[in-house]
Amino acid sequence: MSLGLDDVRRVAQLARLRLDDEQAASMAAELNAILALIGEMQAVDTDGVEPMSHPRDVAQRLRPDAVTEPDRREALLALAPQTEAGLFLVPKVIE
């Protein structure tokens, strides 16, 4: 598939881009190179190749899901001007 100048101008119009003739020709060459690369990649036989989530064989280092900080809820609530049922009370902002 090859894109002509009219195709590039139409895509540029849809994307609300203003291109002059020189820019349109340059963009057509770049888009055609991209489409050619996609065609080469589609021509590769990938039957029997399992999809990969990452190009390298790596494993995530995960830390244990454990609480590491002490419970300071009461100390923090004591700093608030107003609390109720363990929650901070704030002034009404939206009427």
C-alpha positions in Angstrom: 0.0 0.0 0.0 1.4 3.4 -0.9 0.0 6.8 0.0 -0.1 9.6 -2.5 -0.1 13.3 -1.8 -3.9 13.5 -1.9 -4.1 10.8 0.8 -1.6 12.7 3.0 -3.5 15.9 2.5 -6.8 14.2 3.5 -5.2 12.7 6.7 -3.7 16.1 7.5 -7.0 17.8 7.1 -8.7 15.2 9.4 -6.0 15.8 11.9 -6.4 19.5 11.5 -2.8 20.0 10.4 -1.7 22.6 7.9 0.9 21.2 5.5 2.4 22.9 2.5 3.4 20.9 -0.6 7.0 20.3 0.6 5.8 19.1 4.0 3.1 16.9 2.4 5.7 15.2 0.1 8.1 14.7 3.0 5.2 13.3 5.1 4.2 11.0 2.3 7.7 9.6 2.1 7.9 9.0 5.8 4.4 7.3 6.0 5.3 5.1 3.0 8.5 4.0 4.7 6.5 3.2 7.9 4.0 1.2 5.8 6.8 -0.7 4.0 8.3 -1.6 7.4 4.9 -2.9 8.6 4.7 -4.9 5.4 8.1 -6.5 6.1 7.1 -7.3 9.7 3.8 -8.9 8.5 5.7 -11.1 6.1 7.7 -12.7 8.9 6.4 -16.2 9.7 5.4 -16.2 13.4 3.6 -19.5 13.5 4.5 -21.3 16.7 6.0 -18.2 18.3 4.5 -17.6 21.7 3.7 -13.9 22.5 6.0 -12.3 25.1 5.1 -9.7 27.7 8.7 -8.5 27.8 11.7 -9.0 25.4 13.9 -10.3 28.2 13.2 -13.1 30.5 12.8 -11.2 33.7 10.8 -11.6 36.9 9.4 -8.8 39.0 11.0 -8.4 42.4 8.1 -8.1 44.8 8.2 -7.1 48.4 6.0 -8.9 50.9 2.6 -7.3 51.4 3.1 -6.3 55.1 2.4 -3.2 57.1 5.6 -1.4 57.8 4.4 1.7 59.6 2.6 2.0 63.0 -1.0 2.9 63.3 -1.0 6.7 64.0 -4.7 7.3 63.3 -5.6 8.6 66.8 -2.5 10.9 66.9 -3.3 12.4 63.5 -7.0 12.8 64.3 -6.0 14.7 67.5 -4.3 17.3 65.3 -7.5 18.1 63.3 -9.8 21.0 64.4 -12.9 18.8 64.1 -13.5 15.1 63.8 -16.5 12.8 64.0 -16.6 9.0 64.0 -12.9 8.8 63.2 -13.2 11.1 60.2 -11.9 14.6 59.5 -14.7 17.2 59.3 -14.2 20.0 56.7 -16.2 23.1 55.9 -18.9 22.7 53.2 -17.4 24.0 50.0 -20.2 23.5 47.4 -23.7 24.9 48.2 
